[in-house]
Amino acid sequence: MSYQVLARKWRPRSFKEMAGQGHVLKTLINALDNDRLHHAYLFTGTRGVGKTTIARILARCLNCEEGVSSEPCGKCSACVEIEEGRFIDLIEVDAASRTKVEDTRELLDNVQYAPSRGRFKVYLIDEVHMLSGHSFNALLKTLEEPPPHVKFLLATTDPQKLPVTVLSRCLQFSLKNLSPEMIMNHLKFILEQEKIESEEEALWQIGRAAKGSVRDALTLLDQAISFCDGKLTDAEISNFLGTIDQTILYLLVDALIAEDAQAMLELINKVSDQAPDFASILEALLSYLHRLAVAQVVPEGLDNSQGDKKQILGHANLLPAENVQLYYQIALKGREELALAVDDRSGIEMTLLRMLAFTPKGVPNKPTVALAQSDDEPSVGAIEDTGSAENVSSTTNPETEVEKKKTLETIEVKTQSKPSVEDAVKETAEETLEEITESKPQSTPIEDPVNNHESTDIKLNLKDIKPDQWVTLFYGLNLSGITRSIAAHCLLKNVVDKNITLALDVSHSKVLNEGCQEKIEKALSDYFESKLVLNIEQEELASELETPAAYRLRKQQERQLIAEEVFKNDDNVKTLVERFEGSILPDSIEPLTPEDY
């Protein structure tokens, strides 16, 4: 028997087998079960979302020998013949090839005659928008008042081209594009029935590439099965589709959070070896930042339609909301200017470096020497380095901390073009703060509740090292960039003599290469002052132990909670809130802690 493509083999035969389109199916099922049938139905939507499939299932529901219902038996001669495309009372017409008015008149000549075998004579006209104006005129009267034994099922991808006179005579159903999650689950079910192994992330990639079309997804799946010749893996599907590996996107955002320019450039260098479409990388980053902003403002509104909910929620807790908005705007501008760059790679690198340069906390490796300025302008050092009186303009010569604050207020006022109501309110608030701080002592620092794994003073012994000491060991290694990120997502499995085995989370396995493994091996050898052999196994990490990355995330969250609690309970803050009837913005509170890995 010849091979049947998946799009035909797995075409739904009943409403229950349909993927998505619940809003359309509910109406049709209720109409069939309650005998409230219309004489003309119009199904609209983009390619491959199920227009013709629903029409054929509806034709089976109408002509099943068991009676009209939403669940045809699928076994009677009428159901079998409709499925095989040879039912005499189902007239399928491709309007794209029969556009002339003569074709339409010929089609309608037999409308008045009763059906030969079935209960209804069903006319299924696909791509109905392709009919000519005269053809629509010939169809109008019959479409409005057909004989009781005739049903019209129309399908189109472009309903705007249909005359309003036709639209008003039909019940219109608009079919939606399916989400990547729905398509992924549908493909997963099909592959289970076909007994073909696959990785879930590989199916996510196909679901996203299908852009809402189930037929396109099944066509891609057919190609992917032939390409992979076995198990569908994430790496193989990425190569097949030429898409951007989502892990690279997550690592880019990690580098943004850490303000690590070296890691960013290393990632772009790694991606460039695959000859990618850099414009698509920026588009993927824009989409991710958009979902990140939604997660920060309305967390309950975030779904898993892109398969990235876990990563987004993690990044949403680490990246300030103002940074997300800034990065989105820079990426949007960078995408617009990509065609003007010398080449696409330099364009995306400049876009990413621009994000770091304009990060509100400042640029990495910023110069310490102030730029030359005119006599009537304050120096950069006067604003940035408030701890040294020598850096303040000599005309002010502050002697106390309060006077220094007033000096800075004067500088701020001089840099503004004109005074405003906001300036007056700000000045009053700062004066009030000075009164409070003069009368009350400052809050004392709160001790960090997290174990100090970051201390590099602790020297571990190779013979006695245990898996739960991996975080401490990690912070003692001389690693940076992608190599450090890979090690941060590992767990220590065991140490046998001078052989160390690490377990790497499979979600980060794609960025692992021989060079990174050699660097980690060298760092471990340098730490223990002995030549070691490193083995890295890739697996799903479900251990109670923390990876350094998980430890860092927990630590930041706990520091953030402590900072918010200390700030809200501070007497000075309470006084300000009461006096000015103000409120505290939690997003504006950040713990004063050193940088983590």
RASUL-V994685 format. One record per residue. RES is the residue in one letter. PHI is phi as a letter, one per 30 degrees, with the letter a starting at -180 (999 if undefined). BURIAL is # if it has 16 or more other ideal C-beta (glycine too) atoms within 10 Angstrom, else .. D_FIRST is the distance of its C-alpha to the first C-alpha in Angstrom with 1 decimal. Layout:
BEGIN
res = (RES & RES)
phi = (PHI & PHI)
burial = (BURIAL & BURIAL)
d_first = (D_FIRST & D_FIRST)
END
This chain:
BEGIN
res = (M & S & Y & Q & V & L & A & R & K & W & R & P & R & S & F & K & E & M & A & G & Q & G & H & V & L & K & T & L & I & N & A & L & D & N & D & R & L & H & H & A & Y & L & F & T & G & T & R & G & V & G & K & T & T & I & A & R & I & L & A & R & C & L & N & C & E & E & G & V & S & S & E & P & C & G & K & C & S & A & C & V & E & I & E & E & G & R & F & I & D & L & I & E & V & D & A & A & S & R & T & K & V & E & D & T & R & E & L & L & D & N & V & Q & Y & A & P & S & R & G & R & F & K & V & Y & L & I & D & E & V & H & M & L & S & G & H & S & F & N & A & L & L & K & T & L & E & E & P & P & P & H & V & K & F & L & L & A & T & T & D & P & Q & K & L & P & V & T & V & L & S & R & C & L & Q & F & S & L & K & N & L & S & P & E & M & I & M & N & H & L & K & F & I & L & E & Q & E & K & I & E & S & E & E & E & A & L & W & Q & I & G & R & A & A & K & G & S & V & R & D & A & L & T & L & L & D & Q & A & I & S & F & C & D & G & K & L & T & D & A & E & I & S & N & F & L & G & T & I & D & Q & T & I & L & Y & L & L & V & D & A & L & I & A & E & D & A & Q & A & M & L & E & L & I & N & K & V & S & D & Q & A & P & D & F & A & S & I & L & E & A & L & L & S & Y & L & H & R & L & A & V & A & Q & V & V & P & E & G & L & D & N & S & Q & G & D & K & K & Q & I & L & G & H & A & N & L & L & P & A & E & N & V & Q & L & Y & Y & Q & I & A & L & K & G & R & E & E & L & A & L & A & V & D & D & R & S & G & I & E & M & T & L & L & R & M & L & A & F & T & P & K & G & V & P & N & K & P & T & V & A & L & A & Q & S & D & D & E & P & S & V & G & A & I & E & D & T & G & S & A & E & N & V & S & S & T & T & N & P & E & T & E & V & E & K & K & K & T & L & E & T & I & E & V & K & T & Q & S & K & P & S & V & E & D & A & V & K & E & T & A & E & E & T & L & E & E & I & T & E & S & K & P & Q & S & T & P & I & E & D & P & V & N & N & H & E & S & T & D & I & K & L & N & L & K & D & I & K & P & D & Q & W & V & T & L & F & Y & G & L & N & L & S & G & I & T & R & S & I & A & A & H & C & L & L & K & N & V & V & D & K & N & I & T & L & A & L & D & V & S & H & S & K & V & L & N & E & G & C & Q & E & K & I & E & K & A & L & S & D & Y & F & E & S & K & L & V & L & N & I & E & Q & E & E & L & A & S & E & L & E & T & P & A & A & Y & R & L & R & K & Q & Q & E & R & Q & L & I & A & E & E & V & F & K & N & D & D & N & V & K & T & L & V & E & R & F & E & G & S & I & L & P & D & S & I & E & P & L & T & P & E & D & Y)
phi = (999 & d & d & c & d & d & d & c & d & c & d & e & c & a & d & d & d & d & c & i & i & d & d & d & d & d & d & d & d & d & d & d & d & c & h & c & c & c & c & b & b & b & c & c & l & d & d & i & c & j & d & d & d & d & d & d & d & d & d & d & d & d & c & d & d & d & k & d & a & d & b & d & d & i & c & d & d & d & d & d & d & d & d & d & i & b & d & d & c & c & c & c & b & c & d & d & c & b & c & d & d & d & d & d & d & d & d & d & d & c & d & d & d & d & d & d & b & d & d & b & c & c & c & c & c & d & h & d & d & d & d & d & e & d & d & d & d & d & d & e & d & d & d & d & b & d & d & d & c & c & b & c & c & c & b & a & c & b & d & d & d & d & d & d & d & d & e & d & c & b & d & c & b & c & d & c & d & d & d & e & d & d & d & e & d & d & d & d & d & d & d & d & d & d & h & c & d & a & c & d & d & d & d & d & d & d & d & d & d & d & h & j & c & d & d & d & d & d & d & d & d & e & d & d & d & d & d & d & h & k & d & d & c & d & d & d & d & d & d & d & d & i & c & d & d & e & d & d & d & d & d & d & d & e & d & d & d & d & h & c & d & d & d & d & d & d & d & d & d & d & d & d & d & c & h & d & c & d & d & d & d & d & d & d & d & d & d & d & d & d & d & d & d & d & d & d & d & b & e & d & d & d & c & c & d & c & i & b & d & d & d & d & d & d & d & d & d & c & c & e & d & d & d & d & d & d & d & d & d & d & d & d & d & d & d & d & c & d & d & d & d & e & a & d & d & d & d & d & d & d & d & d & d & d & d & d & d & c & e & e & d & j & d & d & h & d & d & c & d & d & d & d & b & d & d & c & c & d & d & d & d & d & d & d & c & d & d & c & d & d & d & d & e & d & d & d & h & d & c & b & d & d & d & d & d & d & d & d & d & d & d & d & d & d & d & c & d & a & d & b & d & d & d & d & d & d & d & d & d & d & d & d & d & d & d & d & d & d & c & b & d & d & d & d & d & c & d & d & d & d & e & d & d & d & d & c & d & d & c & d & c & d & d & c & d & b & e & d & c & d & d & d & d & e & d & c & d & c & b & a & i & d & e & d & d & d & d & d & c & c & b & d & d & a & b & b & h & c & c & c & c & c & c & c & e & d & d & c & d & d & c & d & b & d & d & d & d & d & d & d & d & d & d & d & d & d & d & c & h & a & d & c & c & c & b & c & c & c & a & d & d & b & d & d & d & c & d & e & d & d & d & d & d & d & d & d & d & d & d & d & d & d & d & d & d & d & d & d & c & d & d & d & d & e & d & d & d & d & d & c & h & c & b & c & c & e & d & d & c & b & d & d & b & d & d & d & e)
burial = (. & . & . & . & . & # & # & . & . & # & # & . & # & . & # & . & . & # & # & # & # & . & . & # & # & . & . & # & # & . & # & # & . & . & . & . & # & . & # & # & # & # & # & # & # & . & . & # & # & # & # & # & # & # & # & # & # & # & # & # & # & # & # & # & . & . & . & . & . & # & . & # & . & . & . & . & . & # & # & . & # & # & # & . & . & . & # & . & # & # & . & # & # & . & # & . & . & # & . & . & # & . & # & # & . & . & # & # & . & . & . & . & . & . & # & . & . & # & # & # & # & # & # & # & # & # & # & # & # & # & # & . & . & . & # & # & . & # & # & . & . & # & # & . & . & # & . & . & # & # & # & # & # & # & # & # & # & . & # & . & . & # & . & . & . & # & . & . & # & # & . & . & # & . & # & # & # & # & # & # & # & # & # & # & # & # & # & . & . & # & # & . & . & . & . & . & . & # & # & . & # & # & # & # & # & # & # & # & # & # & . & # & # & # & # & # & # & # & # & # & # & . & . & # & # & . & . & # & . & . & . & # & . & # & . & # & # & # & . & # & # & . & # & # & # & # & # & # & # & # & # & # & # & # & # & # & # & # & # & # & # & . & # & # & . & # & # & # & . & # & # & . & . & . & . & # & . & # & . & . & # & # & . & # & # & # & . & # & # & . & # & # & # & # & # & # & . & . & . & . & . & # & . & . & # & # & # & # & . & . & # & # & . & # & # & # & . & # & # & # & . & . & # & # & . & # & # & # & . & # & # & . & . & # & # & . & . & # & . & . & # & . & . & # & . & . & # & # & # & # & # & # & # & # & # & # & . & . & # & . & . & . & . & . & . & . & . & . & . & . & . & . & . & . & . & . & . & # & # & # & # & # & . & . & . & # & . & . & . & . & # & # & # & . & . & # & . & # & . & . & . & . & . & # & # & # & # & # & . & . & # & . & . & . & . & . & . & . & . & . & . & . & . & . & . & . & . & . & . & . & . & . & . & . & . & # & . & . & . & . & . & . & . & . & . & . & . & . & . & # & . & . & # & # & . & . & . & . & . & . & . & # & . & . & # & . & . & . & # & # & # & # & # & # & # & # & # & . & # & . & # & # & # & # & # & # & # & # & # & # & # & # & # & . & # & . & . & . & . & # & # & # & # & # & # & # & # & # & # & # & # & # & . & . & . & # & # & . & # & # & # & # & # & # & # & . & # & # & . & . & . & # & . & # & . & # & . & . & . & . & # & . & . & . & # & # & # & # & # & # & # & # & # & . & # & # & . & . & # & # & . & # & # & . & . & # & # & . & . & . & . & # & # & . & # & # & . & . & . & . & . & . & . & . & . & . & . & . & . & . & # & . & . & . & . & # & #)
d_first = (0.0 & 3.8 & 6.6 & 8.8 & 12.5 & 14.8 & 17.1 & 14.8 & 13.1 & 16.7 & 18.6 & 21.2 & 21.2 & 24.9 & 28.0 & 28.0 & 24.9 & 26.5 & 27.8 & 31.4 & 33.1 & 35.1 & 37.9 & 35.8 & 33.9 & 37.2 & 38.7 & 35.8 & 35.5 & 39.3 & 39.4 & 36.7 & 38.3 & 41.8 & 41.0 & 42.3 & 39.8 & 40.6 & 39.7 & 38.5 & 36.7 & 36.4 & 34.1 & 35.1 & 34.0 & 32.6 & 29.0 & 26.2 & 28.5 & 26.9 & 28.7 & 26.0 & 24.2 & 27.5 & 28.1 & 24.9 & 25.7 & 29.2 & 28.1 & 26.3 & 29.5 & 31.6 & 29.7 & 28.4 & 29.8 & 31.2 & 33.6 & 34.1 & 33.6 & 32.3 & 29.7 & 27.5 & 26.0 & 22.3 & 21.9 & 24.0 & 22.8 & 24.3 & 22.5 & 19.1 & 19.7 & 21.2 & 18.2 & 15.9 & 18.7 & 20.0 & 23.2 & 26.0 & 28.7 & 27.0 & 28.0 & 26.5 & 28.6 & 28.4 & 32.2 & 31.9 & 31.0 & 33.3 & 36.5 & 39.0 & 41.2 & 40.3 & 36.6 & 37.9 & 40.3 & 37.7 & 35.4 & 38.4 & 39.6 & 37.4 & 38.2 & 41.1 & 39.0 & 37.7 & 34.0 & 32.2 & 30.3 & 30.6 & 33.6 & 33.7 & 32.8 & 31.3 & 31.6 & 29.6 & 31.1 & 29.6 & 31.9 & 34.7 & 37.3 & 36.3 & 38.0 & 41.3 & 44.6 & 45.0 & 41.6 & 42.6 & 45.8 & 44.1 & 41.9 & 44.7 & 46.4 & 43.2 & 42.0 & 45.4 & 45.8 & 42.5 & 42.4 & 41.7 & 38.3 & 37.0 & 35.6 & 35.2 & 32.8 & 33.6 & 32.0 & 33.6 & 34.0 & 37.6 & 39.6 & 42.8 & 42.1 & 42.1 & 45.4 & 47.3 & 47.5 & 43.8 & 43.7 & 46.5 & 44.6 & 41.5 & 40.9 & 39.8 & 37.6 & 37.4 & 34.4 & 35.3 & 33.6 & 32.4 & 34.3 & 32.9 & 33.4 & 31.3 & 28.4 & 28.8 & 28.6 & 25.5 & 23.7 & 25.1 & 23.7 & 20.1 & 20.4 & 21.8 & 18.8 & 16.5 & 19.0 & 20.0 & 23.8 & 25.9 & 29.6 & 30.9 & 32.8 & 29.6 & 28.2 & 31.6 & 31.4 & 28.1 & 29.6 & 32.7 & 31.0 & 29.0 & 32.4 & 31.5 & 28.2 & 25.3 & 22.8 & 24.5 & 24.3 & 20.6 & 20.2 & 22.6 & 20.9 & 17.7 & 20.0 & 22.0 & 19.3 & 18.6 & 22.4 & 23.4 & 20.7 & 21.6 & 24.2 & 25.2 & 28.9 & 31.6 & 32.8 & 29.4 & 28.7 & 32.3 & 31.7 & 28.4 & 30.0 & 33.4 & 35.0 & 38.2 & 38.2 & 39.8 & 41.8 & 43.6 & 44.6 & 46.0 & 48.0 & 49.4 & 50.7 & 52.0 & 53.9 & 55.3 & 56.6 & 58.2 & 59.4 & 58.1 & 57.9 & 57.1 & 53.9 & 52.8 & 53.3 & 51.5 & 48.5 & 48.4 & 48.8 & 45.9 & 43.7 & 44.8 & 43.2 & 39.8 & 40.8 & 40.4 & 41.2 & 44.6 & 44.7 & 41.7 & 43.6 & 46.6 & 44.4 & 42.9 & 46.4 & 47.7 & 45.0 & 45.8 & 49.6 & 49.1 & 47.4 & 50.1 & 52.8 & 51.2 & 51.1 & 54.8 & 55.9 & 53.6 & 51.9 & 50.5 & 48.8 & 46.6 & 43.0 & 40.3 & 38.0 & 38.0 & 37.8 & 41.3 & 43.6 & 44.9 & 45.9 & 47.5 & 49.6 & 50.8 & 51.8 & 53.3 & 55.9 & 56.8 & 57.0 & 59.9 & 58.9 & 61.1 & 59.3 & 55.9 & 57.3 & 58.8 & 55.8 & 53.6 & 56.2 & 56.4 & 52.6 & 52.4 & 55.2 & 53.6 & 50.4 & 52.4 & 54.3 & 51.5 & 51.3 & 55.1 & 54.9 & 55.2 & 51.6 & 49.2 & 49.8 & 53.6 & 53.1 & 51.2 & 53.6 & 56.6 & 55.1 & 54.7 & 58.1 & 59.6 & 58.3 & 60.2 & 63.3 & 63.6 & 62.8 & 65.8 & 66.9 & 67.6 & 66.2 & 65.6 & 68.3 & 70.5 & 73.8 & 76.9 & 79.4 & 80.2 & 80.0 & 83.3 & 84.2 & 87.2 & 90.2 & 89.6 & 86.0 & 85.2 & 83.6 & 80.0 & 81.4 & 83.7 & 80.8 & 78.3 & 80.8 & 83.0 & 84.1 & 86.5 & 89.6 & 89.8 & 86.6 & 88.1 & 90.1 & 93.7 & 95.1 & 93.9 & 94.9 & 93.5 & 95.2 & 93.4 & 89.9 & 90.7 & 92.2 & 89.1 & 86.9 & 89.2 & 89.0 & 85.3 & 85.5 & 87.9 & 85.4 & 82.6 & 84.9 & 86.0 & 82.4 & 81.7 & 82.6 & 84.4 & 85.2 & 83.2 & 83.2 & 80.5 & 82.9 & 85.7 & 83.4 & 82.1 & 85.7 & 86.9 & 84.0 & 84.7 & 88.4 & 87.6 & 85.4 & 88.3 & 90.6 & 88.2 & 87.5 & 91.2 & 92.0 & 89.0 & 87.5 & 84.0 & 81.2 & 80.6 & 77.2 & 74.9 & 73.7 & 70.0 & 68.5 & 65.6 & 66.2 & 67.3 & 64.4 & 65.1 & 68.3 & 68.1 & 71.4 & 69.6 & 68.8 & 66.2 & 66.2 & 63.0 & 63.7 & 64.2 & 61.6 & 59.4 & 56.1 & 58.1 & 60.3 & 57.6 & 58.7 & 62.2 & 61.0 & 58.8 & 61.9 & 63.7 & 61.2 & 61.8 & 58.5 & 57.7 & 55.0 & 51.3 & 52.3 & 54.5 & 51.8 & 49.3 & 51.9 & 52.8 & 49.3 & 49.5 & 50.9 & 52.7 & 50.8 & 53.2 & 55.8 & 56.0 & 58.9 & 58.3 & 54.6 & 53.7 & 50.3 & 49.5 & 46.5 & 45.3 & 43.6 & 40.0 & 40.6 & 42.9 & 41.1 & 40.0 & 43.6 & 44.3 & 44.7 & 46.7 & 49.7 & 50.0 & 49.7 & 52.4 & 54.7 & 54.3 & 54.9 & 58.0 & 59.3 & 59.1 & 60.8 & 63.6 & 64.0 & 64.4 & 66.1 & 63.9 & 60.8 & 57.8 & 54.1 & 51.8 & 48.3 & 46.3 & 43.4 & 41.1 & 40.5 & 40.8 & 44.6 & 45.4 & 48.9 & 52.1 & 53.6 & 53.9 & 52.7 & 55.4 & 53.5 & 53.4 & 57.0 & 58.0 & 56.3 & 58.0 & 61.3 & 61.2 & 60.4 & 63.3 & 65.6 & 64.7 & 65.4 & 68.8 & 69.7 & 69.0 & 71.0 & 73.9 & 74.0 & 74.0 & 76.7 & 79.0 & 82.3 & 82.6 & 79.2 & 80.2 & 83.4 & 81.8 & 79.2 & 82.0 & 84.4 & 82.0 & 79.7 & 76.8 & 73.4 & 71.5 & 68.2 & 66.2 & 64.1 & 67.3 & 68.2 & 67.2 & 68.4 & 70.6 & 68.8 & 68.1 & 64.7 & 62.1 & 59.6)
END
